[in-house]
Amino acid sequence: SLVRRRPRRSMLRVTLLLAAGAAVCEGWGTPSSGVAARVSSSSRSTVQAGLFGRKAAVDLTTEYDYIIVGGGTAGCVLANRLSAKPDARVLVIEAGKDKSHKEMKVKVPVGLLKILRGELDWNYNTASTDSVAGREVYLCRGKALGGSSCTNVMLYNRGAAGDYDNWAAECGDETWNAANMLPFFKKAEDCHAKTASREYHGKGGPYTTSDVPYQNPMSKAFLKAATEAGEASNPDFNDWSQPQAGFGRFQVSQRKGRRVEAASTYLDPVRSRKNLDIITGALATNIELDGKDVAATGVAYIDSSGEKRIAKLASSGEVLLTLGAIGSPQLLMLSGVGPADHLKQQGVALRADVPGVGSNLQDHPAVLLSYSAEGKASARGVSHSSKLRQGPDTTKISKAALAQWLLLGKGPLSSPGCDHGGFAHSAPANALEGKMPDLQYRFLASKTISPDGMTTISEEYLKSKGHPDGITLQTICARPHTRGQLRLRSSNPADKPVIEKLYLEDPRDVQSLVNGLRKARGLCEQKSLEPFRAYEEFPGVSATSDEQLEDYVRKSVHSANALVGSCKMGKQGDRMAVVDNELRVRGKNMNNNDTNYLIESNYYKIRLRILRRRLLY
């Protein structure tokens, strides 16, 4: 989000760069930072300049032309592009530690298992609701330079061309359509995927994409099973000349088997610029607003010593909020910009009544179908989980797999585990009507430990010995109808916000997942996968009726990590819209130009790297 302080301080202007802020892609993570939990005392608040140099302290008298709040994907891109102007003073404020993105557990794709619920994760949970059987749902958000590009599963999917065309048509702004966006996707990309269409991919850009340099035999068998089930093959899900539906290998954000994240790609190469400062270990607390015109004058933050500081904004400067779908609305509300009644309840002084802040929150709900291969000689030692370990009775990493990754950038450590799958329709009529797929499938060449996939990988897998071989197919509702909301827990910036009613409040989402599970069974019960399955463990063969499958869905649904929408774009007259199509915040004494609304699509994160053409290229 971008807060502009104009020379006469005539108005507050916030442009939510649907980048890490209100929208993010690939289902695995919004780049974020900034608000939600107090920075640990071990995270030193520092200002970095140059790849190896360090400034001793922040010059508190400096006035910045751009203050970027959040060093996630969008923040890194903006810091790169805006600091390219030598006369522009640019500051990045990030809550995570400075060099977290360089850690081995980030670079090794399978290292995600050690990241979840750790110091690089904001570790949010939703409020418990009846729609998810009274459970809290865990949400991973990256807390590091690079944001959730350090914590996601790296799948590189742009969404369908129809997403962009619908977006452009509904907002009356053709610059957002697929044809106009494609050149910027290509310019940002350095594609090494073997089956990628050169018409829809770029070479030589800063962000590397590729195939995973490893294929488990079970994953190969799954693609054969999809063909046996009558599903189309899709060699490139980012080729907009063909339908999105079909099955194949997902492209990933990797280079030579190593994770590609935004900090190494966009921020590290420009750290030597004298006009760029980076503060890490700093918790943003509010935007400083001055006068009745609600003009931004700076950003307040708490450094690692607990001292409150204020980064000052130049008279015509801009504050850019790139905190993600959780952090951006939280900071707006802490600054007095949001729903008036709610801010009053929390004791926050109202500066602008913008009721849509924190509403319209969306995520992709996911459920698992899993088979054990226990007793199957043909499956013994074949699972991805088995390939990663020294043996069945230990959790220690395989020395051979580690050597293969270190020396060649290949092998099972290079796979996020879910890089095979596809897109499909939950109802045949939707395909006949030409609608875009509303289901995504991700195949895992491993048996899950519990029906809640995020719990399995964040808590149970690393502790589980004697893990049997098997297969799992994750079913994702990629176009959910449910809209949740985010609200302040209190006026204390260190308190995590309340995230509620995010999943399965709309019965259409439940039915989509029920239909999706039935389709998943049809895929997994094909001949090619017979050597790798003995019996269905989750949800179990006894779950056959709609009622039984719905009960399973509600008790096991988890996040596919695609949080979006909490600072919605909308047309003029939509009182729940937060920004217009120029990404300016609406409300008291703010611009009220014609606006559009956040696209309802199945992937966002890549779009965030593109941001807006005027800023990037």
Steps between C-alpha positions, in 0.01 A plus 500: 500500500627832418442801715586824328567820677454773243679837518195675649409193703161506334409136555612158603561271205558129551568277208482136596747334270299184469824341536565401845227712631151401408570231252754232456532204283569139477309412791804490723558818640473873507822684537466677827664653800439790730222438748370222717754385752773675694844446354711263706779660697754302300401675176729801487346807338758606243531716194677333211675666209709307251541125480760493776488843659288610792393845605550558870160658563196653337524871443170596658506835323497343152182558300422222255326527166373142535446304821426136420339323795560128458799336334309216337469433128338831415727695734813352342380575147409857589827562680685385188304711256450817701862524618608486136423872503822642654328807643231298681559406865349155567449323833384140558364407845487124565412307817706192420872452534730628228657187356234239566446451128856371469453217749534142379145409603376770262722407209429125520146458361408222742629719785148640525442227759735687736357846424135456589410630847861615544662842525447569129125451534248745650310186602141625489186305584142576409231530765310176554162477325228240453571491126831325573371286788614741769865487399759771447669490158875564483625765254865531403626849406867572434689718750822582317638707219330333206188432708300194405718439196728347766227278645275386215524187283638695203233401245502755219143537374363829364135402484287492186489774237127531566577620852674807367249565224214485749687732731555754223140482376348548842717797588495660155879508487647297213855541630426215742392245235702192404640642179631810674635316802685225310796715387577583862481139613746413223732788580523393864570133421803289417333174404692171484202262492539251216137494385431872548348687207740775394202711395391519863832493686801728519876450503760714669275661759587518870265224622600144410243227440564139408389141533587317821815298417352187654203275429388233741374180331167543679461849353564368150239230564251763610522681166439168324201442728355838405518400135337165579219692673437695180658826612687722257874551522622855563874549443493870598237644735620853412436459128191716447440369147350182649249425776631493855335163568719194478781324686876528488806636680483838669778745425682625808696803620835324507842526345711184489290335766514793743215723609475835324360764736445874464774627733788333316343580165402865540647642820850359544626614157422867579602526866807699405285792385568791731141618482357172635473420872365176646389470861445145626366370828255790514128476577295766320237639738314765299512749217554850636212718372493877533216751475138484400601410144637167632846552354773243563813637663683178578486149649540412868674177594650324801862395464648188658594686817135593557550864408235669290639673192347703220620485140428839346341557161601777260233758417401328175595149608305176505455222752457162333333227701618157387409300808274237351132420535533492880757769573378776267142528634628463855738794463234712329261441790770568758551831318130590524404405145224238497148421622397783734299291747772239537775758552289671765456168682875452504575853616673603177447860393315510167681678217301363204191279497577229241268211595651247258842489666549142620186365331474285185781275627539181298712187504504163326358225722665160451438138600694179455439154355775265619584133445737280696721257310572295810576142403561584133849384401474704179472821703756435773759778509354679197314789670653845503505479880702175481746646249569789740595283798790273588259222588146419616580526872672839499414859414858582397546632149642264238871568447472397136209738442688782672813441292295490181345837581824666615707378205248490216195701611284195437324217679218474754614805702430719196130415499240683711307174487192625313635602159271267302127557467245687299178697471147373451132586536299386802193454279500386132242770416752769591742371237226483235406861578859610444563598862852502636606205719405534865715214632872454527667170580846453646644150506741398774707184471461442875230392743371768729516446877176684577209624287602861568781551251651809662513329839675202341781705348530762775484281810497126439717397204841588645420307820351193333712186479398192310299711257336255255509554126191618316347777291294813568292725276415846630171645373476880501195720449669755276206739458340519844180693567559549872615845610658535842623802686788628708457724805728645765528299818596821679674830431834337587699439178665197661167318529418273209175593325180297514447306174152356477247327276763429236400146401187311391244759609353470149356151429619519140859469620413187695331343198795588280735315734264203537482469121875550485565214740289266287696603193825451693397142578439440132851619422678304774319174432634471146723208399827692492479581871397150609858402595516790744174469692371235738203671665346845534589646839343847470209557483456121490289276277202523734459870420279484191194720547495877462435530872798285595734679263375840618573399858854402396549825310396717795715304746815498289497808275825693502656795320657477157662836585346739248374781723366795300239772486510681834555840335259454214496694176148597401286714276379842603195450717630180656527608863712195584771588249823624658691608188425608144664369184788741558534334841406809698328459834144623512328681783478837669704766316634239259482460127186321387586417141333226301612177655517130441514204734742228582485219250363170625756260365697198602846656511642834605855493617662539160279797426643664800843494351362674197327762717415788271676575174569864583701397806695209359596570142 
